[in-house]
């Protein structure tokens, strides 16, 4: 797989919640919980199921950080 995205996180699918058009795919990335919102069509095309090994790729123009006071 060749892609330009540099932020790649290996993960395992631990749950999928399917809506009418969007699937929320819950991932375990070395103990860190991530959730990817993708189309149901994409989830089906990728053959995603619990236990699937995936690579989460993050491409964003903005990132926000917060701190507790």
CHARMM internal coordinates of N, CA and C (Angstrom, degrees):
IC EDIT
DIST 1 N 1 CA 1.4425
DIST 1 CA 1 C 1.5289
ANGL 1 N 1 CA 1 C 107.75
DIST 1 C 2 N 1.3081
ANGL 1 CA 1 C 2 N 117.05
DIHE 1 N 1 CA 1 C 2 N 119.69
DIST 2 N 2 CA 1.4619
ANGL 1 C 2 N 2 CA 122.05
DIHE 1 CA 1 C 2 N 2 CA 175.69
DIST 2 CA 2 C 1.5267
ANGL 2 N 2 CA 2 C 108.60
DIHE 1 C 2 N 2 CA 2 C -110.70
DIST 2 C 3 N 1.3206
ANGL 2 CA 2 C 3 N 116.04
DIHE 2 N 2 CA 2 C 3 N 120.98
DIST 3 N 3 CA 1.4630
ANGL 2 C 3 N 3 CA 121.63
DIHE 2 CA 2 C 3 N 3 CA 176.81
DIST 3 CA 3 C 1.5210
ANGL 3 N 3 CA 3 C 108.43
DIHE 2 C 3 N 3 CA 3 C -139.95
DIST 3 C 4 N 1.3171
ANGL 3 CA 3 C 4 N 116.48
DIHE 3 N 3 CA 3 C 4 N 158.75
DIST 4 N 4 CA 1.4613
ANGL 3 C 4 N 4 CA 120.06
DIHE 3 CA 3 C 4 N 4 CA -179.01
DIST 4 CA 4 C 1.5223
ANGL 4 N 4 CA 4 C 113.12
DIHE 3 C 4 N 4 CA 4 C -84.60
DIST 4 C 5 N 1.3126
ANGL 4 CA 4 C 5 N 117.38
DIHE 4 N 4 CA 4 C 5 N -17.61
DIST 5 N 5 CA 1.4618
ANGL 4 C 5 N 5 CA 121.12
DIHE 4 CA 4 C 5 N 5 CA -177.38
DIST 5 CA 5 C 1.5195
ANGL 5 N 5 CA 5 C 110.69
DIHE 4 C 5 N 5 CA 5 C -63.50
DIST 5 C 6 N 1.3249
ANGL 5 CA 5 C 6 N 116.71
DIHE 5 N 5 CA 5 C 6 N 131.05
DIST 6 N 6 CA 1.4620
ANGL 5 C 6 N 6 CA 121.29
DIHE 5 CA 5 C 6 N 6 CA -178.02
DIST 6 CA 6 C 1.5216
ANGL 6 N 6 CA 6 C 112.95
DIHE 5 C 6 N 6 CA 6 C -96.35
DIST 6 C 7 N 1.3101
ANGL 6 CA 6 C 7 N 117.63
DIHE 6 N 6 CA 6 C 7 N -21.07
DIST 7 N 7 CA 1.4639
ANGL 6 C 7 N 7 CA 121.29
DIHE 6 CA 6 C 7 N 7 CA -178.48
DIST 7 CA 7 C 1.5198
ANGL 7 N 7 CA 7 C 109.14
DIHE 6 C 7 N 7 CA 7 C -90.03
DIST 7 C 8 N 1.3264
ANGL 7 CA 7 C 8 N 116.77
DIHE 7 N 7 CA 7 C 8 N 89.11
DIST 8 N 8 CA 1.4565
ANGL 7 C 8 N 8 CA 122.89
DIHE 7 CA 7 C 8 N 8 CA -176.03
DIST 8 CA 8 C 1.5231
ANGL 8 N 8 CA 8 C 109.58
DIHE 7 C 8 N 8 CA 8 C -115.01
DIST 8 C 9 N 1.3257
ANGL 8 CA 8 C 9 N 115.54
DIHE 8 N 8 CA 8 C 9 N 130.87
DIST 9 N 9 CA 1.4580
ANGL 8 C 9 N 9 CA 120.97
DIHE 8 CA 8 C 9 N 9 CA -176.02
DIST 9 CA 9 C 1.5286
ANGL 9 N 9 CA 9 C 108.99
DIHE 8 C 9 N 9 CA 9 C -128.19
DIST 9 C 10 N 1.3321
ANGL 9 CA 9 C 10 N 118.19
DIHE 9 N 9 CA 9 C 10 N 110.99
DIST 10 N 10 CA 1.4634
ANGL 9 C 10 N 10 CA 119.11
DIHE 9 CA 9 C 10 N 10 CA 176.42
DIST 10 CA 10 C 1.5195
ANGL 10 N 10 CA 10 C 109.85
DIHE 9 C 10 N 10 CA 10 C -66.91
DIST 10 C 11 N 1.3312
ANGL 10 CA 10 C 11 N 116.93
DIHE 10 N 10 CA 10 C 11 N 138.58
DIST 11 N 11 CA 1.4620
ANGL 10 C 11 N 11 CA 120.69
DIHE 10 CA 10 C 11 N 11 CA -176.19
DIST 11 CA 11 C 1.5259
ANGL 11 N 11 CA 11 C 110.15
DIHE 10 C 11 N 11 CA 11 C -154.32
DIST 11 C 12 N 1.3318
ANGL 11 CA 11 C 12 N 114.50
DIHE 11 N 11 CA 11 C 12 N 169.41
DIST 12 N 12 CA 1.4623
ANGL 11 C 12 N 12 CA 122.21
DIHE 11 CA 11 C 12 N 12 CA 176.02
DIST 12 CA 12 C 1.5261
ANGL 12 N 12 CA 12 C 108.66
DIHE 11 C 12 N 12 CA 12 C -121.93
DIST 12 C 13 N 1.3188
ANGL 12 CA 12 C 13 N 116.76
DIHE 12 N 12 CA 12 C 13 N 137.78
DIST 13 N 13 CA 1.4617
ANGL 12 C 13 N 13 CA 121.61
DIHE 12 CA 12 C 13 N 13 CA 177.36
DIST 13 CA 13 C 1.5198
ANGL 13 N 13 CA 13 C 108.45
DIHE 12 C 13 N 13 CA 13 C -73.13
DIST 13 C 14 N 1.3503
ANGL 13 CA 13 C 14 N 115.82
DIHE 13 N 13 CA 13 C 14 N 125.91
DIST 14 N 14 CA 1.4665
ANGL 13 C 14 N 14 CA 120.09
DIHE 13 CA 13 C 14 N 14 CA 178.77
DIST 14 CA 14 C 1.5208
ANGL 14 N 14 CA 14 C 112.26
DIHE 13 C 14 N 14 CA 14 C -114.80
DIST 14 C 15 N 1.3264
ANGL 14 CA 14 C 15 N 116.98
DIHE 14 N 14 CA 14 C 15 N -7.21
DIST 15 N 15 CA 1.4610
ANGL 14 C 15 N 15 CA 120.22
DIHE 14 CA 14 C 15 N 15 CA 177.10
DIST 15 CA 15 C 1.5195
ANGL 15 N 15 CA 15 C 111.38
DIHE 14 C 15 N 15 CA 15 C -174.78
DIST 15 C 16 N 1.3253
ANGL 15 CA 15 C 16 N 115.68
DIHE 15 N 15 CA 15 C 16 N 150.04
DIST 16 N 16 CA 1.4616
ANGL 15 C 16 N 16 CA 121.11
DIHE 15 CA 15 C 16 N 16 CA 177.04
DIST 16 CA 16 C 1.5192
ANGL 16 N 16 CA 16 C 107.88
DIHE 15 C 16 N 16 CA 16 C -135.54
DIST 16 C 17 N 1.3246
ANGL 16 CA 16 C 17 N 116.75
DIHE 16 N 16 CA 16 C 17 N 125.16
DIST 17 N 17 CA 1.4540
ANGL 16 C 17 N 17 CA 122.48
DIHE 16 CA 16 C 17 N 17 CA 174.83
DIST 17 CA 17 C 1.5167
ANGL 17 N 17 CA 17 C 107.44
DIHE 16 C 17 N 17 CA 17 C -112.15
DIST 17 C 18 N 1.3267
ANGL 17 CA 17 C 18 N 115.98
DIHE 17 N 17 CA 17 C 18 N 112.54
DIST 18 N 18 CA 1.4674
ANGL 17 C 18 N 18 CA 121.05
DIHE 17 CA 17 C 18 N 18 CA -175.91
DIST 18 CA 18 C 1.5144
ANGL 18 N 18 CA 18 C 110.48
DIHE 17 C 18 N 18 CA 18 C -96.01
DIST 18 C 19 N 1.3200
ANGL 18 CA 18 C 19 N 115.18
DIHE 18 N 18 CA 18 C 19 N 130.33
DIST 19 N 19 CA 1.4516
ANGL 18 C 19 N 19 CA 121.67
DIHE 18 CA 18 C 19 N 19 CA 171.72
DIST 19 CA 19 C 1.5161
ANGL 19 N 19 CA 19 C 108.68
DIHE 18 C 19 N 19 CA 19 C -104.19
DIST 19 C 20 N 1.3061
ANGL 19 CA 19 C 20 N 116.61
DIHE 19 N 19 CA 19 C 20 N -163.18
DIST 20 N 20 CA 1.4629
ANGL 19 C 20 N 20 CA 120.77
DIHE 19 CA 19 C 20 N 20 CA 179.79
DIST 20 CA 20 C 1.5228
ANGL 20 N 20 CA 20 C 111.21
DIHE 19 C 20 N 20 CA 20 C -67.88
DIST 20 C 21 N 1.3362
ANGL 20 CA 20 C 21 N 116.65
DIHE 20 N 20 CA 20 C 21 N -41.64
DIST 21 N 21 CA 1.4616
ANGL 20 C 21 N 21 CA 120.65
DIHE 20 CA 20 C 21 N 21 CA -177.45
DIST 21 CA 21 C 1.5239
ANGL 21 N 21 CA 21 C 113.22
DIHE 20 C 21 N 21 CA 21 C -123.91
DIST 21 C 22 N 1.3363
ANGL 21 CA 21 C 22 N 117.15
DIHE 21 N 21 CA 21 C 22 N -24.42
DIST 22 N 22 CA 1.4638
ANGL 21 C 22 N 22 CA 121.37
DIHE 21 CA 21 C 22 N 22 CA -174.34
DIST 22 CA 22 C 1.5215
ANGL 22 N 22 CA 22 C 110.60
DIHE 21 C 22 N 22 CA 22 C -118.22
DIST 22 C 23 N 1.3258
ANGL 22 CA 22 C 23 N 114.89
DIHE 22 N 22 CA 22 C 23 N 141.91
DIST 23 N 23 CA 1.4654
ANGL 22 C 23 N 23 CA 121.16
DIHE 22 CA 22 C 23 N 23 CA 174.07
DIST 23 CA 23 C 1.5228
ANGL 23 N 23 CA 23 C 107.72
DIHE 22 C 23 N 23 CA 23 C -115.15
DIST 23 C 24 N 1.3248
ANGL 23 CA 23 C 24 N 116.59
DIHE 23 N 23 CA 23 C 24 N 128.10
DIST 24 N 24 CA 1.4587
ANGL 23 C 24 N 24 CA 121.21
DIHE 23 CA 23 C 24 N 24 CA 172.55
DIST 24 CA 24 C 1.5167
ANGL 24 N 24 CA 24 C 107.00
DIHE 23 C 24 N 24 CA 24 C -92.86
DIST 24 C 25 N 1.3325
ANGL 24 CA 24 C 25 N 115.42
DIHE 24 N 24 CA 24 C 25 N 117.06
DIST 25 N 25 CA 1.4593
ANGL 24 C 25 N 25 CA 121.61
DIHE 24 CA 24 C 25 N 25 CA -176.70
DIST 25 CA 25 C 1.5166
ANGL 25 N 25 CA 25 C 108.24
DIHE 24 C 25 N 25 CA 25 C -105.63
DIST 25 C 26 N 1.3356
ANGL 25 CA 25 C 26 N 115.73
DIHE 25 N 25 CA 25 C 26 N 113.28
DIST 26 N 26 CA 1.4650
ANGL 25 C 26 N 26 CA 121.03
DIHE 25 CA 25 C 26 N 26 CA -179.08
DIST 26 CA 26 C 1.5217
ANGL 26 N 26 CA 26 C 108.60
DIHE 25 C 26 N 26 CA 26 C -86.92
DIST 26 C 27 N 1.3369
ANGL 26 CA 26 C 27 N 115.37
DIHE 26 N 26 CA 26 C 27 N 131.78
DIST 27 N 27 CA 1.4526
ANGL 26 C 27 N 27 CA 121.91
DIHE 26 CA 26 C 27 N 27 CA -175.79
DIST 27 CA 27 C 1.5256
ANGL 27 N 27 CA 27 C 111.39
DIHE 26 C 27 N 27 CA 27 C -121.59
DIST 27 C 28 N 1.3262
ANGL 27 CA 27 C 28 N 115.30
DIHE 27 N 27 CA 27 C 28 N 150.14
DIST 28 N 28 CA 1.4573
ANGL 27 C 28 N 28 CA 121.96
DIHE 27 CA 27 C 28 N 28 CA 170.54
DIST 28 CA 28 C 1.5227
ANGL 28 N 28 CA 28 C 106.37
DIHE 27 C 28 N 28 CA 28 C -113.04
DIST 28 C 29 N 1.3235
ANGL 28 CA 28 C 29 N 115.71
DIHE 28 N 28 CA 28 C 29 N 112.62
DIST 29 N 29 CA 1.4644
ANGL 28 C 29 N 29 CA 122.06
DIHE 28 CA 28 C 29 N 29 CA 179.94
DIST 29 CA 29 C 1.5234
ANGL 29 N 29 CA 29 C 107.95
DIHE 28 C 29 N 29 CA 29 C -110.84
DIST 29 C 30 N 1.3194
ANGL 29 CA 29 C 30 N 116.43
DIHE 29 N 29 CA 29 C 30 N 86.00
DIST 30 N 30 CA 1.4767
ANGL 29 C 30 N 30 CA 122.29
DIHE 29 CA 29 C 30 N 30 CA -178.93
DIST 30 CA 30 C 1.5251
ANGL 30 N 30 CA 30 C 111.34
DIHE 29 C 30 N 30 CA 30 C 53.03
DIST 30 C 31 N 1.3450
ANGL 30 CA 30 C 31 N 115.88
DIHE 30 N 30 CA 30 C 31 N 45.80
DIST 31 N 31 CA 1.4558
ANGL 30 C 31 N 31 CA 120.84
DIHE 30 CA 30 C 31 N 31 CA 177.79
DIST 31 CA 31 C 1.5109
ANGL 31 N 31 CA 31 C 114.94
DIHE 30 C 31 N 31 CA 31 C 90.76
DIST 31 C 32 N 1.3144
ANGL 31 CA 31 C 32 N 117.98
DIHE 31 N 31 CA 31 C 32 N -5.66
DIST 32 N 32 CA 1.4682
ANGL 31 C 32 N 32 CA 122.21
DIHE 31 CA 31 C 32 N 32 CA 177.49
DIST 32 CA 32 C 1.5180
ANGL 32 N 32 CA 32 C 108.41
DIHE 31 C 32 N 32 CA 32 C -100.79
DIST 32 C 33 N 1.3407
ANGL 32 CA 32 C 33 N 116.63
DIHE 32 N 32 CA 32 C 33 N 128.41
DIST 33 N 33 CA 1.4667
ANGL 32 C 33 N 33 CA 121.65
DIHE 32 CA 32 C 33 N 33 CA -179.70
DIST 33 CA 33 C 1.5208
ANGL 33 N 33 CA 33 C 109.25
DIHE 32 C 33 N 33 CA 33 C -84.35
DIST 33 C 34 N 1.3313
ANGL 33 CA 33 C 34 N 116.24
DIHE 33 N 33 CA 33 C 34 N 127.44
DIST 34 N 34 CA 1.4567
ANGL 33 C 34 N 34 CA 123.34
DIHE 33 CA 33 C 34 N 34 CA 173.83
DIST 34 CA 34 C 1.5122
ANGL 34 N 34 CA 34 C 107.83
DIHE 33 C 34 N 34 CA 34 C -125.83
DIST 34 C 35 N 1.3252
ANGL 34 CA 34 C 35 N 116.94
DIHE 34 N 34 CA 34 C 35 N 150.21
DIST 35 N 35 CA 1.4627
ANGL 34 C 35 N 35 CA 121.05
DIHE 34 CA 34 C 35 N 35 CA 174.78
DIST 35 CA 35 C 1.5190
ANGL 35 N 35 CA 35 C 108.10
DIHE 34 C 35 N 35 CA 35 C -128.79
DIST 35 C 36 N 1.3219
ANGL 35 CA 35 C 36 N 115.68
DIHE 35 N 35 CA 35 C 36 N 126.40
DIST 36 N 36 CA 1.4613
ANGL 35 C 36 N 36 CA 121.93
DIHE 35 CA 35 C 36 N 36 CA 177.51
DIST 36 CA 36 C 1.5248
ANGL 36 N 36 CA 36 C 108.34
DIHE 35 C 36 N 36 CA 36 C -108.05
DIST 36 C 37 N 1.3213
ANGL 36 CA 36 C 37 N 117.14
DIHE 36 N 36 CA 36 C 37 N 130.22
DIST 37 N 37 CA 1.4575
ANGL 36 C 37 N 37 CA 122.30
DIHE 36 CA 36 C 37 N 37 CA 175.07
DIST 37 CA 37 C 1.5229
ANGL 37 N 37 CA 37 C 107.48
DIHE 36 C 37 N 37 CA 37 C -100.17
DIST 37 C 38 N 1.3367
ANGL 37 CA 37 C 38 N 115.87
DIHE 37 N 37 CA 37 C 38 N 111.72
DIST 38 N 38 CA 1.4622
ANGL 37 C 38 N 38 CA 121.19
DIHE 37 CA 37 C 38 N 38 CA -179.71
DIST 38 CA 38 C 1.5251
ANGL 38 N 38 CA 38 C 108.04
DIHE 37 C 38 N 38 CA 38 C -129.50
DIST 38 C 39 N 1.3129
ANGL 38 CA 38 C 39 N 116.78
DIHE 38 N 38 CA 38 C 39 N 169.47
DIST 39 N 39 CA 1.4607
ANGL 38 C 39 N 39 CA 118.78
DIHE 38 CA 38 C 39 N 39 CA 178.08
DIST 39 CA 39 C 1.5301
ANGL 39 N 39 CA 39 C 109.57
DIHE 38 C 39 N 39 CA 39 C -72.16
DIST 39 C 40 N 1.3143
ANGL 39 CA 39 C 40 N 115.29
DIHE 39 N 39 CA 39 C 40 N 152.20
DIST 40 N 40 CA 1.4608
ANGL 39 C 40 N 40 CA 120.86
DIHE 39 CA 39 C 40 N 40 CA 175.58
DIST 40 CA 40 C 1.5229
ANGL 40 N 40 CA 40 C 109.26
DIHE 39 C 40 N 40 CA 40 C -60.27
DIST 40 C 41 N 1.3204
ANGL 40 CA 40 C 41 N 116.51
DIHE 40 N 40 CA 40 C 41 N -38.99
DIST 41 N 41 CA 1.4637
ANGL 40 C 41 N 41 CA 121.42
DIHE 40 CA 40 C 41 N 41 CA 178.34
DIST 41 CA 41 C 1.5330
ANGL 41 N 41 CA 41 C 111.00
DIHE 40 C 41 N 41 CA 41 C -58.59
DIST 41 C 42 N 1.3406
ANGL 41 CA 41 C 42 N 117.13
DIHE 41 N 41 CA 41 C 42 N -44.14
DIST 42 N 42 CA 1.4629
ANGL 41 C 42 N 42 CA 120.84
DIHE 41 CA 41 C 42 N 42 CA 179.26
DIST 42 CA 42 C 1.5300
ANGL 42 N 42 CA 42 C 110.87
DIHE 41 C 42 N 42 CA 42 C -64.99
DIST 42 C 43 N 1.3321
ANGL 42 CA 42 C 43 N 116.92
DIHE 42 N 42 CA 42 C 43 N -41.60
DIST 43 N 43 CA 1.4680
ANGL 42 C 43 N 43 CA 120.41
DIHE 42 CA 42 C 43 N 43 CA 178.74
DIST 43 CA 43 C 1.5199
ANGL 43 N 43 CA 43 C 110.50
DIHE 42 C 43 N 43 CA 43 C -60.22
DIST 43 C 44 N 1.3353
ANGL 43 CA 43 C 44 N 116.47
DIHE 43 N 43 CA 43 C 44 N -41.14
DIST 44 N 44 CA 1.4615
ANGL 43 C 44 N 44 CA 120.60
DIHE 43 CA 43 C 44 N 44 CA 178.92
DIST 44 CA 44 C 1.5282
ANGL 44 N 44 CA 44 C 110.99
DIHE 43 C 44 N 44 CA 44 C -68.00
DIST 44 C 45 N 1.3308
ANGL 44 CA 44 C 45 N 117.00
DIHE 44 N 44 CA 44 C 45 N -44.15
DIST 45 N 45 CA 1.4685
ANGL 44 C 45 N 45 CA 120.83
DIHE 44 CA 44 C 45 N 45 CA -179.48
DIST 45 CA 45 C 1.5254
ANGL 45 N 45 CA 45 C 111.74
DIHE 44 C 45 N 45 CA 45 C -62.07
DIST 45 C 46 N 1.3413
ANGL 45 CA 45 C 46 N 116.85
DIHE 45 N 45 CA 45 C 46 N -35.55
DIST 46 N 46 CA 1.4581
ANGL 45 C 46 N 46 CA 121.46
DIHE 45 CA 45 C 46 N 46 CA 179.10
DIST 46 CA 46 C 1.5242
ANGL 46 N 46 CA 46 C 112.54
DIHE 45 C 46 N 46 CA 46 C -80.01
DIST 46 C 47 N 1.3356
ANGL 46 CA 46 C 47 N 116.54
DIHE 46 N 46 CA 46 C 47 N -11.03
DIST 47 N 47 CA 1.4610
ANGL 46 C 47 N 47 CA 120.18
DIHE 46 CA 46 C 47 N 47 CA -178.93
DIST 47 CA 47 C 1.5130
ANGL 47 N 47 CA 47 C 112.85
DIHE 46 C 47 N 47 CA 47 C 66.63
DIST 47 C 48 N 1.3377
ANGL 47 CA 47 C 48 N 117.02
DIHE 47 N 47 CA 47 C 48 N 32.90
DIST 48 N 48 CA 1.4665
ANGL 47 C 48 N 48 CA 120.71
DIHE 47 CA 47 C 48 N 48 CA -176.49
DIST 48 CA 48 C 1.5169
ANGL 48 N 48 CA 48 C 111.48
DIHE 47 C 48 N 48 CA 48 C -68.68
DIST 48 C 49 N 1.3343
ANGL 48 CA 48 C 49 N 115.37
DIHE 48 N 48 CA 48 C 49 N 139.26
DIST 49 N 49 CA 1.4564
ANGL 48 C 49 N 49 CA 123.24
DIHE 48 CA 48 C 49 N 49 CA 174.23
DIST 49 CA 49 C 1.5236
ANGL 49 N 49 CA 49 C 107.23
DIHE 48 C 49 N 49 CA 49 C -153.89
DIST 49 C 50 N 1.3120
ANGL 49 CA 49 C 50 N 117.20
DIHE 49 N 49 CA 49 C 50 N 166.34
DIST 50 N 50 CA 1.4622
ANGL 49 C 50 N 50 CA 119.93
DIHE 49 CA 49 C 50 N 50 CA 177.25
DIST 50 CA 50 C 1.5213
ANGL 50 N 50 CA 50 C 109.00
DIHE 49 C 50 N 50 CA 50 C -56.90
DIST 50 C 51 N 1.3142
ANGL 50 CA 50 C 51 N 116.22
DIHE 50 N 50 CA 50 C 51 N 132.73
DIST 51 N 51 CA 1.4495
ANGL 50 C 51 N 51 CA 121.98
DIHE 50 CA 50 C 51 N 51 CA -179.19
DIST 51 CA 51 C 1.5213
ANGL 51 N 51 CA 51 C 113.67
DIHE 50 C 51 N 51 CA 51 C 97.05
DIST 51 C 52 N 1.3379
ANGL 51 CA 51 C 52 N 117.72
DIHE 51 N 51 CA 51 C 52 N -12.67
DIST 52 N 52 CA 1.4658
ANGL 51 C 52 N 52 CA 120.02
DIHE 51 CA 51 C 52 N 52 CA 178.62
DIST 52 CA 52 C 1.5185
ANGL 52 N 52 CA 52 C 110.35
DIHE 51 C 52 N 52 CA 52 C -62.41
DIST 52 C 53 N 1.3257
ANGL 52 CA 52 C 53 N 116.19
DIHE 52 N 52 CA 52 C 53 N 136.38
DIST 53 N 53 CA 1.4626
ANGL 52 C 53 N 53 CA 121.68
DIHE 52 CA 52 C 53 N 53 CA 173.93
DIST 53 CA 53 C 1.5254
ANGL 53 N 53 CA 53 C 107.35
DIHE 52 C 53 N 53 CA 53 C -89.10
DIST 53 C 54 N 1.3223
ANGL 53 CA 53 C 54 N 116.50
DIHE 53 N 53 CA 53 C 54 N 128.73
DIST 54 N 54 CA 1.4605
ANGL 53 C 54 N 54 CA 121.76
DIHE 53 CA 53 C 54 N 54 CA -177.70
DIST 54 CA 54 C 1.5274
ANGL 54 N 54 CA 54 C 110.11
DIHE 53 C 54 N 54 CA 54 C -134.32
DIST 54 C 55 N 1.3069
ANGL 54 CA 54 C 55 N 115.63
DIHE 54 N 54 CA 54 C 55 N 170.92
DIST 55 N 55 CA 1.4575
ANGL 54 C 55 N 55 CA 122.31
DIHE 54 CA 54 C 55 N 55 CA 170.36
DIST 55 CA 55 C 1.5206
ANGL 55 N 55 CA 55 C 106.15
DIHE 54 C 55 N 55 CA 55 C -120.60
DIST 55 C 56 N 1.3361
ANGL 55 CA 55 C 56 N 116.74
DIHE 55 N 55 CA 55 C 56 N 115.70
DIST 56 N 56 CA 1.4557
ANGL 55 C 56 N 56 CA 121.51
DIHE 55 CA 55 C 56 N 56 CA 176.09
DIST 56 CA 56 C 1.5245
ANGL 56 N 56 CA 56 C 107.33
DIHE 55 C 56 N 56 CA 56 C -82.30
DIST 56 C 57 N 1.3202
ANGL 56 CA 56 C 57 N 116.22
DIHE 56 N 56 CA 56 C 57 N 129.51
DIST 57 N 57 CA 1.4580
ANGL 56 C 57 N 57 CA 120.65
DIHE 56 CA 56 C 57 N 57 CA -179.77
DIST 57 CA 57 C 1.5233
ANGL 57 N 57 CA 57 C 108.47
DIHE 56 C 57 N 57 CA 57 C -119.36
DIST 57 C 58 N 1.3281
ANGL 57 CA 57 C 58 N 115.39
DIHE 57 N 57 CA 57 C 58 N 128.55
DIST 58 N 58 CA 1.4566
ANGL 57 C 58 N 58 CA 121.27
DIHE 57 CA 57 C 58 N 58 CA -176.04
DIST 58 CA 58 C 1.5078
ANGL 58 N 58 CA 58 C 109.20
DIHE 57 C 58 N 58 CA 58 C -110.01
DIST 58 C 59 N 1.3218
ANGL 58 CA 58 C 59 N 115.77
DIHE 58 N 58 CA 58 C 59 N 122.44
DIST 59 N 59 CA 1.4693
ANGL 58 C 59 N 59 CA 121.82
DIHE 58 CA 58 C 59 N 59 CA 177.13
DIST 59 CA 59 C 1.5260
ANGL 59 N 59 CA 59 C 106.14
DIHE 58 C 59 N 59 CA 59 C -131.11
DIST 59 C 60 N 1.3032
ANGL 59 CA 59 C 60 N 116.38
DIHE 59 N 59 CA 59 C 60 N 111.05
DIST 60 N 60 CA 1.4641
ANGL 59 C 60 N 60 CA 120.21
DIHE 59 CA 59 C 60 N 60 CA -177.90
DIST 60 CA 60 C 1.5169
ANGL 60 N 60 CA 60 C 109.73
DIHE 59 C 60 N 60 CA 60 C -145.90
DIST 60 C 61 N 1.2972
ANGL 60 CA 60 C 61 N 115.09
DIHE 60 N 60 CA 60 C 61 N 145.42
DIST 61 N 61 CA 1.4620
ANGL 60 C 61 N 61 CA 118.93
DIHE 60 CA 60 C 61 N 61 CA 178.31
DIST 61 CA 61 C 1.5295
ANGL 61 N 61 CA 61 C 111.55
DIHE 60 C 61 N 61 CA 61 C -87.70
DIST 61 C 62 N 1.3378
ANGL 61 CA 61 C 62 N 117.63
DIHE 61 N 61 CA 61 C 62 N -17.95
DIST 62 N 62 CA 1.4627
ANGL 61 C 62 N 62 CA 121.68
DIHE 61 CA 61 C 62 N 62 CA -179.30
DIST 62 CA 62 C 1.5121
ANGL 62 N 62 CA 62 C 110.52
DIHE 61 C 62 N 62 CA 62 C -134.27
DIST 62 C 63 N 1.3215
ANGL 62 CA 62 C 63 N 115.77
DIHE 62 N 62 CA 62 C 63 N 147.20
DIST 63 N 63 CA 1.4503
ANGL 62 C 63 N 63 CA 121.73
DIHE 62 CA 62 C 63 N 63 CA 172.75
DIST 63 CA 63 C 1.5188
ANGL 63 N 63 CA 63 C 106.88
DIHE 62 C 63 N 63 CA 63 C -136.46
DIST 63 C 64 N 1.3219
ANGL 63 CA 63 C 64 N 116.34
DIHE 63 N 63 CA 63 C 64 N 138.20
DIST 64 N 64 CA 1.4675
ANGL 63 C 64 N 64 CA 121.46
DIHE 63 CA 63 C 64 N 64 CA 179.28
DIST 64 CA 64 C 1.5185
ANGL 64 N 64 CA 64 C 108.82
DIHE 63 C 64 N 64 CA 64 C -111.67
DIST 64 C 65 N 1.3185
ANGL 64 CA 64 C 65 N 116.80
DIHE 64 N 64 CA 64 C 65 N 142.56
DIST 65 N 65 CA 1.4613
ANGL 64 C 65 N 65 CA 122.96
DIHE 64 CA 64 C 65 N 65 CA 175.97
DIST 65 CA 65 C 1.5184
ANGL 65 N 65 CA 65 C 108.87
DIHE 64 C 65 N 65 CA 65 C -125.30
DIST 65 C 66 N 1.3288
ANGL 65 CA 65 C 66 N 116.17
DIHE 65 N 65 CA 65 C 66 N 151.40
DIST 66 N 66 CA 1.4534
ANGL 65 C 66 N 66 CA 120.82
DIHE 65 CA 65 C 66 N 66 CA 176.46
DIST 66 CA 66 C 1.5057
ANGL 66 N 66 CA 66 C 110.49
DIHE 65 C 66 N 66 CA 66 C -136.08
DIST 66 C 67 N 1.3299
ANGL 66 CA 66 C 67 N 116.87
DIHE 66 N 66 CA 66 C 67 N 154.91
DIST 67 N 67 CA 1.4496
ANGL 66 C 67 N 67 CA 122.13
DIHE 66 CA 66 C 67 N 67 CA 176.05
DIST 67 CA 67 C 1.5242
ANGL 67 N 67 CA 67 C 109.40
DIHE 66 C 67 N 67 CA 67 C -133.05
DIST 67 C 68 N 1.2971
ANGL 67 CA 67 C 68 N 116.11
DIHE 67 N 67 CA 67 C 68 N 149.97
DIST 68 N 68 CA 1.4710
ANGL 67 C 68 N 68 CA 121.50
DIHE 67 CA 67 C 68 N 68 CA 176.80
DIST 68 CA 68 C 1.5310
ANGL 68 N 68 CA 68 C 108.31
DIHE 67 C 68 N 68 CA 68 C -82.02
DIST 68 C 69 N 1.3278
ANGL 68 CA 68 C 69 N 115.81
DIHE 68 N 68 CA 68 C 69 N 143.40
DIST 69 N 69 CA 1.4635
ANGL 68 C 69 N 69 CA 121.18
DIHE 68 CA 68 C 69 N 69 CA 176.27
DIST 69 CA 69 C 1.4886
ANGL 69 N 69 CA 69 C 110.41
DIHE 68 C 69 N 69 CA 69 C -105.61
END
COOR INIT
IC SEED 1 N 1 CA 1 C
IC BUILD
